[in-house]
Every structure is written in structure tokens, then in C-alpha cells.
């Protein structure tokens, strides 16, 4: 569904497939064997045949789709809203009543999908009929539209009135029960399908040929891909979900409490970027993957401390400098690339990084005309070096193990003594404040992130 | 960097001979071949692998906050990295920044157009990006000075030839990725407004996009009215993977937390999961009683749950592994148009045509 659908009010693919599905439902509901048992319903002094109660509808939906009553009420409400079922007692009440209120199925003639679009002419004839049949029967909004239509299609107004008179005459010849049913159906239809508002059309053109070229190229590339067996891939999802289950607040809750539920922001304070003592779950998660360690500023800082002890901190510094180039301002790229060259790549550089000769040669050539991705290969080499070598050793180190041992497992918050008193919800400093610049070397980030 | 060149054609004659019909046939043939290749390695279904996993228990989630203030349909929202602030945009042209925890409004901008269909929070928390029927994506730095007119500092970054459907900052405030009704996606430099890369390959409006959380962070996925979900290489502009199994427009795409898969939500009332290494669709989340389209999807932190906002005003919660519907949440009084899980997974936020946003936990 796009803005084009919404603006034009047209019936498009999205709505058509919904209508088709709803029609399947109502057809099943009317099936003589498995559908709802119809009966006659009294409407004032007239008996309306083939009607059902709101309760009938809900019971049938619950059984057929194995859903709760609440969901059946909701689904039934949709059928009502889109005009497939209409109420006999209060025609304007489009909320399904789960009681003895009588309802009827709309005839397929009046289904939204078969009668689209609801034309202005049809609507004018309908309003004219109502007006002629009984003075003062038109509602306020109908009167407004009636006069608007009168202005807009004034040239065919004689036709409108003539049609209206003809249709009224024909309906007088029907039996009262049939007439009432038809009037109900028609009224229900127009309650749903009042004339849409005209809106601006939006076009866009695509050069089909160009697009097809791109698509074909993409297919050719895709055919050359390596694929992995499903059994291998799918195990991955099971393992990942299992590993992170305890870390998923929606699944397992979080300690001391979920701030949104308890109004207590302790969970956020305990997990802010830099804390004296991190939580156990947080430190544990650094062992799940290298990416997990690096994406946590505190984890990165700890890792930097470890690398300094191992005299290989230049790797992480180099990696961070490359990230800064990749994601930073375009205008600063040449200057930053030069800095990186001086500090990390030049022969005799103070923090020279150990890159294989092939990558080094390619990189040195590339930085002669620096661009955003010129250091990508070198960065990736160093990244995988750290991942394969320093990272596993870090996880076995005393530094990490001590931190894990010291890490705190918060107590679950005691429930408030006065459960009906809501805690005061405190504001937090907006990140939009000026932030003190982070320094790369010591990996220390000062920030005003909330709580 | 500019868009990848159209494949070379040997001579003028060849060019003329390649009628549209010929191209279409070739496209269809390749598509069938690709489907055959993909099927070869499909030896088991996800729910089979998940049989050994414990089933999920009773699920209780409620609305914990209701954010009122928009004067018309809420179309889009995004979370700030601080886990409590959000930005939302609406049909009436207003973009509002809220502290969702206190429900206070902190900033408001009136766009010069209606139908602001896309908005995004900058990673630093210091700016927001938004756009819609104006065909542009603009960045507004957030000022704490109450007297400052935010609109005055606005920066126009992206220019498309049709409406902006989605936007997202990449890992920093300096680059923005956009998708548009003109059928393309594009990567922009915020500072200069320069187009860094454009992505061609959708045959109709592109409605959504999501950046991959992968290690090397260079890909993203987009979904469109051509029923396709495309995975792109941000550096080269090439489409590296494509999936076409939905029966209607794809309104939302979201990566699985590990980056090895993504989910999609469509007007065909289903959500689907696509595995990037297996290169195929691996699960469909649907139910006969769910008739209306999905507008928006997102995963819980562990990826075990998939939340879908639907056009029938409900939210359906799916067990990603077992494929079953865990829960249905009621509350909104009109379509759910947007849904995002918070950065730390403690809650999710929905925006609706009923003019409100809700936080669920």
C-alpha cells in the first residue's frame, strides 16, 4: 500500500486481497452445512428472514478459526465495518454486539469489491430517493452532500430525480419484508461507501528497460552465490535465541525491573555506558561474539586495557580510526586518511600495524587518492586478526574473569508497599546537549546519554 | 560514487533487438533457475528444527504509555539510542520528539508538507531526519533552547523524484539511507547533501529499508510494491540477493538480530523470514483469521519473538522458531502504521492512524 493508494482512494491490490479474504469468510458463514444457523428475526412488527444474532457470529468464528472470543469479536467487527454484515436494529452502529442483536449478510450485489467505485451518480440517486420518500429523512451530512452533488452534477439532475422516482415506484410493488430488506442492504452499503474525497494524483515513471537490466544482472550474480544447507542455517537461529534468551527483557523480564512497568529507571542507570561495576549479563554477553564486545563502549574500553598489556593496542586504535573515516564527514576524509597513514602505516610509524604485504601494498596505493572506503581491506584484516587471536585470549584472561566475578546481579525490585501509588517518573538529560568529544586512544567516552 | 553502469552491449543492433518482451522473458527464466538452485539445499523446515525448543508460556503485554499530541495519523517513529526518547511523524506535517518514559514532548517541528512518512533519530541523539510528500529527506539538529526555531536550522539532504517512504542514519550522523516512491534507494552525505550511491533494481515504489547489523556493516535490505525484498551492497550499489515470495506490497523489512536473516511484513497479511546464507524464505507467519495487511515488523532482542503491526488495528506476536502466533494485542483504534522495539529490548512502540503512539511492555 502506497501513498498513491491512500491519496486517490482507489481500490488497489491491498484492499482487493483483503476483500477477497473477507468474502471467503462470509461465504463459509452462509454455507448450508457448516455455516451459521439462520432464523427469522423480528424487527418491530416485521419478520426478517435469514438473520442471525451477534452471538451466533462470534460463536461460529471462535469454532471455525480456533480463536478467542475477543479476537472473534474483533474479526466480526471488521466484517461489519466493511459492509459484509449489517445490523438490523441500529444501522449506524458498526460495532458487533455479542448478544441477541440481529444481523444479516449483505447481498453480493452490494459487496464493496463488486460495486467499486461507488459513483457520485449512484449516491445522488440514493439520496434523492431518501429525500422523496420522506421529507427530513436525510441526515445533516447527507443533506450537505446532497446539495454539493446537486451543484456538481447539476447537468444530470433531471436524470437523478427520474431514476429515484422509478426505483421508489418499483420498490412499492414488493412485499413489505422484501422492501425493508432491500432498504437495509442499500443503506448499509452507503454507510460504508460514501463518496470518496477527491485528491491529487501522484505519478512516477520508471524506465522499464533500465530496471529490467538491473534485475537481470542481479539474477546472474545471485545464481553464482554460495548457499548453505538449511539444516545448518536454521540451527543457527535456535542457538542464537537460546543464547540471548536471558538477555531479552520482553521474554524473561529484567532485573531489578523493567522501567516501563515499574516506573523505576534503575535498570537503565545500572546499564549506562560507563558504570563502576557492570552487570553480569552485560559482561557475559561480551563472550558471545567479538561484535558484541566492540559495540559496547565499556567492553571496548576493557578490551583496549587488555591489549595495552599485550602491547597490541595499536590494532584496536587503527580499527577505530578506520571506523571514524568510514562514518565521518566527507570533507575530513583526506586529512584523516593521512593521519592514519602517518600513525599506523608509514614505515617506522609509532603504532605500526601488522598487515600482510599484499593488503599493505594495495592500501598504500589506494590512499594516494583517498576515499571513504580506501582503508576497508586493511581494517578488515586487522579486525579478523583481533577476532581470531586477541579476542579469545581476552576471554580467558584474568582481566575478564575478574570483571565477570565482580559483576553485579541486581536484586529484583520489591513491589511497592502502596501498589496503587505510581512512582514519579523522572526526566533525564537530553542527548541533544553538547557532548564532550570522545578521545580514541584511551577509549574513554564521556557522554550525556540518559540515566 | 555513482550508480553501477548498465551492462555493456556489443553493438547498436543488439540494443535495438532487445525488446522489452525479450528482457522480461530472460528475467523470468533466470528467476526460475534461481528458485531451482535455492531448493536444492533445502533439507529441513525451521519449525522441524525448532521442535526440541521449549514452547513459550502465557504472554502478557500491556500498553504502558500512551502518547497523545499528534493531530492526525501517525505514520512513522524511531527510537533514540538512549532507550527512552522517540521521534514520530504524522500526516499533519508535524514531527515530535518525546521522552516516552515521562510522555513529555521535548521538540516539535512543522514540516512544509503533509504525510511525513519517514523519520529517524540520529545515533548521537542530537538530530532527527524526516521527509515524505516533499520528496526530500531533511535533517533537523535538536536544540535545547526553547526559543529556537528548529525549522530554521533545517538541512535538506536527500532529493528524490517521488515521495520519501523511509530513511535511516547509518552508523553515524553523517550518512543517511533513503527509500522512495521513485523506485530507488540512495545513500547521502549529510554534510554536503551529496549523493554517495544510488540503488536501482526495484520495479515499483520502495516502501521500507533496514540496515544490517553485520560485522562488516555494509549491506541493507529494502522492500517494495514489486513484492520484492532486495539486499544491497552499500559500496558498489549492486543488488546482491533478491527474494520474491510475497503476494503483495512489502511494507516493512527488519533484520534478525544476528544479521543472518530478515523478516518482512506485507499487504498479503503474512510475515516471512528469509535466511541470507541459505538464500531462501524459511518461514511464513500467517493465520486464516488474519486478513489484513502487515504494516510494520520488528524482533525482540533475542530474535525469538516477531511483533507485527496490522491494518486491522491489532498487533500479533509470533514465535519466530515454531511459527505459531503467541499473542494478539488490542488497543489502537485504527491501523497500526509503525512498530519498533526499543534499543535495549525492554519495550516496543507502535504508532497508529488513531493519532496516538503506545509503548508496550
Interface residues (C-beta under 8 A of the other chain):
Chain A: X1 X2 X3 X4 X13 X14 X17 X18 X21 X22 X25 X61 X65 X67 X68 X70 X71 X74 X75 X78 X202 X204 X206 X208 X209 X210 X211 X212 X213 X214 X215 X216 X217 X218 X219 X220 X221 X222 X223 X225 X227 X228 X229 X230 X231 X232 X233 X234 X235 X236 X237 X238 X240 X241 X242 X243 X244 X245 X247 X248 X249 X250 X251 X254 X258 X259 X260 X261 X265 X267 X268 X271 X290 X291 X323 X326 X327 X328 X329 X330 X331 X372 X373 X376 X380 X383 X425 X426 X427 X428 X430 X431 X432 X433 X435 X449 X450 X451
Chain B: X4 X6 X7 X18 X20 X23 X24 X26 X27 X30 X31 X33 X34 X37 X38 X40 X41 X42 X43 X44 X45 X46 X49 X50 X52 X53 X56 X61 X64 X65 X80 X81 X82 X83 X84 X85 X99 X101 X102 X103 X104 X106 X107 X115 X117 X124 X125 X126 X132 X133 X142 X143 X144 X161 X162 X163 X165 X170 X171 X172 X174 X175 X181 X182 X183 X189 X191 X192 X194 X196 X200 X201 X202 X203 X204 X205 X207 X213 X215 X216 X225 X230 X235 X238 X239 X240 X241 X242 X247 X248 X249 X251 X256 X257 X258 X260 X261 X267 X268 X269 X275 X277 X278 X279 X280 X282 X287 X288 X289 X291 X292 X293 X295 X300 X301 X302 X303 X304 X305 X311 X312 X313 X314 X320 X321 X328 X330 X341 X344 X345 X346 X347 X348 X359 X361
